[in-house]
Amino acid sequence: MDEAKGPNPYFEGLHEGESDELRTLRLALVKERDELRADLKKHKGHIRLTNDIITNQCIAMQSALIDEHHQGASAGMMWISNTLFGPGLIPDIGEAMALSKINPAQAWFDAKTAEHEAMRAKQDAAVGAA
């Protein structure tokens, strides 16, 4: 053992003065720590991906407004259409019109927001989130 570095937690044998019970606990804690580190790395990746998605959506909407002022409404809407078309998110206009003839966009927004909130509540309940 290198005294400067301290004991190796992965060492399968007994450290000096360590009981079998303490060794078992040490190895279990090392395993749990490693699993938590791997989980944290995975969650950091998810956070980064989410941040990238939100950032790209905001930049596309900003570009749409710039193009709308520079080249007109059709050019601005092309940014929106392209942003939705790529991942297959073009909404069903007929479904939106069936929700409301007066304000289908707001009705679509309200319905899709309610669907998302219900799905989120179900997920939270499944994992015991607050």
For each residue, the residues with C-beta under 8 A, 3 or more apart:
1: 7 8
2: 5
3: 6
4:
5: 2 8
6: 3
7: 1 11 15
8: 1 5 11
9: 26 30
10: 30
11: 7 8 15
12: 27
13: 23
14: 18 19 20 23
15: 7 11 18 23 26
16:
17:
18: 14 15 22 23 26
19: 14 22 23
20: 14 23 24
21: 24 25
22: 18 19 25 26
23: 13 14 15 18 19 20 26 27
24: 20 21 27 28
25: 21 22 28 29
26: 9 15 18 22 23 29 30
27: 12 23 24 30 31
28: 24 25 31 32
29: 25 26 32 33
30: 9 10 26 27 33 34
31: 27 28 34 35
32: 28 29 35 36
33: 29 30 36 37
34: 30 31 37 38
35: 31 32 38 39
36: 32 33 39 40
37: 33 34 40 41
38: 34 35 41 42
39: 35 36 42 43
40: 36 37 43 44
41: 37 38 44 45
42: 38 39 45 46
43: 39 40 46 47
44: 40 41 47 48
45: 41 42 48 49
46: 42 43 49 50
47: 43 44 50 51
48: 44 45 51 52
49: 45 46 52 53
50: 46 47 53 54
51: 47 48 54 55
52: 48 49 55 56
53: 49 50 56 57
54: 50 51 57 58
55: 51 52 58 59
56: 52 53 59 60
57: 53 54 60 61 83
58: 54 55 61 62
59: 55 56 62 63
60: 56 57 63 64 79 80 82 83
61: 57 58 64 65 79 80 83
62: 58 59 65 66
63: 59 60 66 67 79
64: 60 61 67 68 76 77 78 79 80
65: 61 62 68 69 76
66: 62 63 69 70 76
67: 63 64 70 71 75 76 78 79
68: 64 65 71 72 73 75 76 77
69: 65 66 76
70: 66 67 75
71: 67 68 74 75 76
72: 68 75 76
73: 68 76 77
74: 71 77 78
75: 67 68 70 71 72 78 79
76: 64 65 66 67 68 69 71 72 73 79 80
77: 64 68 73 74 80 81
78: 64 67 74 75 81 82
79: 60 61 63 64 67 75 76 82 83
80: 60 61 64 76 77 83 84
81: 77 78 84 85 90
82: 60 78 79 85 86
83: 57 60 61 79 80 86
84: 80 81 87 89 90 91
85: 81 82 88 89 90
86: 82 83
87: 84
88: 85
89: 84 85
90: 81 84 85
91: 84 95 96 108
92: 95 96
93: 96 97 104
94: 97 98
95: 91 92 98 99 108
96: 91 92 93 99 100 104 105 107 108
97: 93 94 100 101 104
98: 94 95
99: 95 96 104 107 108 111
100: 96 97 103 104 106 107
101: 97 104
102:
103: 100 106 107
104: 93 96 97 99 100 101 107 108
105: 96 108 109
106: 100 103 109 110
107: 96 99 100 103 104 110 111
108: 91 95 96 99 104 105 111 112
109: 105 106 112 113
110: 106 107 113 114
111: 99 107 108 114 115
112: 108 109 115 116
113: 109 110 116 117
114: 110 111 117 118
115: 111 112 118 119
116: 112 113 119 120
117: 113 114 120 121
118: 114 115 121 122
119: 115 116 122 123
120: 116 117 123 124
121: 117 118 124 125
122: 118 119 125 126
123: 119 120 126 127 129
124: 120 121 127 128 129 130
125: 121 122 128 129
126: 122 123
127: 123 124
128: 124 125
129: 123 124 125
130: 124
